[in-house]
Amino acid sequence: MMAKELEGELVDGYRRRSAITDAILADFRAAYEKRITKEDIFYYVYGVLHSPEYRTRFASDLKKMLPRLPFTREAADFWRFSQAGRDLAHWHLNYETVEPWPLQEHHNELLSDPAKDFLVQKMTFGRPTAEQKGRGEKFDKTKIHYNARITLTGIPLEAYDYVVNGKPAIEWILERYQITVDKDSGIRNDPNDWAREHNQPRYILDLLKRIVRVSLETMKIVNALPPLNERR
C-alpha cells in the first residue's frame, strides 16, 4: 500500500496523484483514442466546466449534485476542450507572474517613496460620465482609483465578463485588497503587509493589472470553445 502511495512524479516537493480512475481512462479511450492520458482528461473536464453552454444546460444539476460530465460526439472536440483546459490552467495557476495588462497609470503627487506611494486603503471605481449615467451605470469601470495618488484607466469592459463565484475576478481584488477591521475582535487586516514583508511595493497594483490580463485571456479561450455536441 505504501509503495503504491509513493508512486507518481514529484513536483515542487509534492507527489502528484491522479484523480482520474483507470475505469474513466478506459471509457475515454474507448470513446475516442488510445493515446488519451489521464492528464488529457483532467484538462478536458476543466475546459468543459468553463463552457457557457454546459453551465446553462446543466445549471439545475450543478446546484444540487456533482457535475455530470458529457462526452462530446467527436474526438476533435475532445481535444479542443482538453487544450482549452490546459490554456485556462496556465492563466489561472500563474496569475501572480503573468505579464500585467498595460493599463495606463496616472500619478498625482507621488512621494518618490515606493513604500508609501503604492499603499492601498480601498480601491474604487471612477465616477460615471454623463453618458454612463444615462445608461443607468453607477460607476466608470474602465477606471479604478488605486489610492489618492494613483489612478488606472483603460480597463477593457470585457474583462468583467470573467466571473468567479458570482462576481468578476477584478471586483474580487477590489474587495479583498482593502484595509479592514473586524468589528468583534478589532483585528486589523492590512493587505499591504505582504508587499512590505517581501519588499514588493507594486505587488497589489501589478496584481490588479495581471487579473485584468487573466480575465481577458480567459474570456478569449471561453468564447472560442466549441459546442458540446454531446453523445446520446
C-alpha positions in Angstrom: 0.0 0.0 0.0 2.8 2.4 0.9 4.7 1.7 -2.3 1.6 2.5 -4.3 1.1 5.8 -2.4 4.6 6.8 -3.3 4.1 6.3 -7.0 3.9 9.4 -9.2 6.1 12.4 -10.1 7.5 14.8 -7.5 6.6 18.4 -8.3 7.9 21.2 -6.0 8.2 18.7 -3.2 4.7 17.2 -3.7 3.9 13.9 -5.2 1.4 14.0 -8.0 -1.6 11.7 -7.7 -4.2 11.5 -10.4 -7.9 11.8 -9.5 -8.8 10.2 -12.8 -9.6 6.5 -12.3 -8.4 3.7 -14.6 -12.1 3.0 -15.4 -12.7 6.5 -16.6 -9.5 6.4 -18.6 -10.7 3.2 -20.3 -14.1 4.8 -21.1 -12.4 7.8 -22.8 -10.0 5.7 -24.7 -12.9 3.5 -25.9 -14.9 6.6 -26.9 -12.0 8.4 -28.7 -8.4 7.4 -29.0 -5.9 5.1 -27.2 -3.3 7.8 -26.8 -5.5 9.8 -24.4 -3.9 10.2 -21.0 -5.4 11.0 -17.6 -3.9 14.4 -17.8 -5.7 15.0 -21.1 -9.0 14.0 -19.4 -8.3 16.3 -16.4 -7.9 19.3 -18.7 -10.9 18.2 -20.8 -13.0 18.4 -17.6 -11.6 21.9 -16.8 -12.4 23.1 -20.3 -15.9 21.7 -20.3 -16.6 23.3 -16.9 -15.9 26.7 -18.4 -18.3 26.2 -21.3 -21.2 28.7 -21.2 -23.4 26.1 -22.9 -22.5 23.5 -20.2 -23.2 25.9 -17.4 -26.6 26.9 -18.9 -27.8 23.4 -19.8 -26.8 21.8 -16.5 -27.4 24.8 -14.2 -30.1 23.0 -12.2 -27.9 19.9 -11.7 -24.9 21.9 -10.7 -26.8 23.4 -7.8 -27.9 20.0 -6.5 -25.2 17.4 -7.2 -21.8 16.7 -8.6 -21.2 17.9 -12.2 -22.3 15.4 -14.8 -19.5 15.1 -17.4 -20.8 14.9 -21.1 -18.9 13.1 -23.8 -18.5 15.1 -27.0 -19.5 13.4 -30.2 -16.2 13.9 -32.0 -12.7 13.2 -30.9 -11.6 16.5 -32.3 -13.9 18.3 -29.9 -12.5 16.3 -27.0 -9.0 17.6 -27.9 -10.2 21.2 -28.3 -11.7 21.2 -24.8 -8.7 19.5 -23.4 -6.3 22.1 -25.0 -8.6 24.9 -23.8 -8.4 23.4 -20.3 -4.6 23.5 -20.4 -4.6 27.0 -21.6 -7.0 28.1 -18.9 -5.0 26.4 -16.3 -1.9 28.2 -17.4 -3.5 31.6 -16.8 -5.3 30.6 -13.6 -2.3 29.0 -12.0 0.2 31.7 -12.9 -1.9 34.7 -12.2 0.7 36.2 -10.0 3.5 36.0 -12.5 2.0 36.7 -15.9 2.7 39.9 -17.7 0.5 42.7 -16.3 -2.0 44.2 -18.7 -0.7 47.6 -19.9 -3.2 49.8 -18.1 -2.5 53.5 -18.1 -1.2 54.7 -14.8 -1.9 58.3 -13.8 0.2 59.5 -10.9 -0.7 62.5 -8.8 1.9 64.0 -6.4 3.9 60.8 -5.8 6.1 61.0 -2.7 9.1 59.3 -4.5 8.9 56.7 -1.8 7.6 53.4 -3.2 6.9 52.0 0.3 4.3 54.7 0.6 3.3 55.6 -2.9 1.7 52.2 -3.6 -0.1 51.6 -0.3 -3.7 50.8 -0.8 -6.5 51.5 1.6 -9.6 50.9 -0.6 -9.7 50.8 -4.3 -12.8 52.3 -6.0 -14.2 52.7 -9.5 -14.3 56.0 -11.3 -17.3 58.3 -11.3 -19.7 57.7 -14.2 -19.7 60.0 -17.2 -22.9 61.7 -18.2 -23.3 59.1 -20.9 -22.8 56.3 -18.5 -25.3 57.8 -16.1 -27.8 58.0 -18.9 -27.4 54.2 -19.3 -28.0 53.7 -15.6 -24.4 52.9 -14.8 -23.3 53.8 -11.3 -19.6 53.6 -11.9 -17.0 54.0 -14.7 -15.4 50.6 -14.6 -12.8 51.5 -17.2 -11.2 53.5 -14.4 -10.0 52.4 -10.9 -8.7 54.8 -8.3 -5.9 52.7 -6.7 -5.3 55.3 -4.0 -5.2 59.1 -3.6 -2.1 59.3 -5.8 -2.6 56.7 -8.5 -5.5 56.0 -10.9 -5.6 53.2 -13.5 -7.5 53.8 -16.8 -8.1 51.8 -20.0 -9.6 48.8 -18.4 -11.5 46.8 -21.1 -15.1 46.2 -20.0 -15.0 42.7 -21.4 -12.5 41.8 -18.6 -15.5 41.9 -16.3 -17.1 39.0 -18.1 -14.8 36.6 -16.3 -16.9 35.8 -13.2 -15.8 33.7 -10.2 -18.4 32.7 -7.7 -20.9 35.2 -8.9 -18.5 38.2 -9.1 -16.0 39.4 -11.7 -12.4 38.5 -10.8 -11.4 42.1 -10.9 -14.1 43.0 -8.3 -12.8 40.3 -6.0 -9.4 42.0 -6.0 -11.0 45.4 -5.1 -13.0 43.7 -2.3 -10.2 41.6 -0.8 -7.3 44.1 -1.1 -8.5 46.8 1.3 -7.8 47.6 4.9 -10.5 46.3 7.2 -11.0 46.0 10.9 -13.1 43.2 12.4 -15.9 44.7 14.5 -15.9 41.9 17.1 -12.2 41.2 17.5 -10.7 44.5 16.5 -8.2 42.7 14.4 -6.9 44.8 11.5 -6.3 43.2 8.2 -3.9 45.2 6.0 -3.2 43.8 2.5 -0.1 45.9 2.3 1.7 43.8 4.9 2.7 41.1 2.4 4.1 43.7 0.0 6.1 45.3 2.8 7.5 42.0 4.1 8.6 40.9 0.6 9.8 44.4 -0.5 7.4 44.4 -3.4 5.6 47.8 -3.1 3.9 47.4 -6.5 2.6 43.9 -5.8 -1.1 44.8 -5.4 -1.1 47.3 -8.3 0.5 44.8 -10.6 -1.7 42.0 -9.3 -4.7 44.0 -10.4 -3.2 44.5 -13.9 -2.4 40.8 -14.0 -6.0 39.9 -13.1 -7.2 42.1 -16.0 -4.9 40.1 -18.3 -6.1 36.7 -16.9 -9.7 37.8 -17.3 -9.3 38.8 -20.9 -7.3 35.7 -21.8 -9.8 33.5 -20.0 -12.7 35.0 -22.0 -10.8 34.7 -25.2 -10.5 31.0 -24.6 -14.0 30.5 -23.3 -15.6 32.4 -26.3 -13.7 30.1 -28.7 -14.9 26.8 -27.1 -16.8 24.5 -29.5 -20.4 23.4 -28.9 -20.7 20.3 -26.7 -22.2 18.2 -29.4 -23.0 15.6 -26.6 -23.2 12.0 -27.4 -26.6 10.4 -26.9 
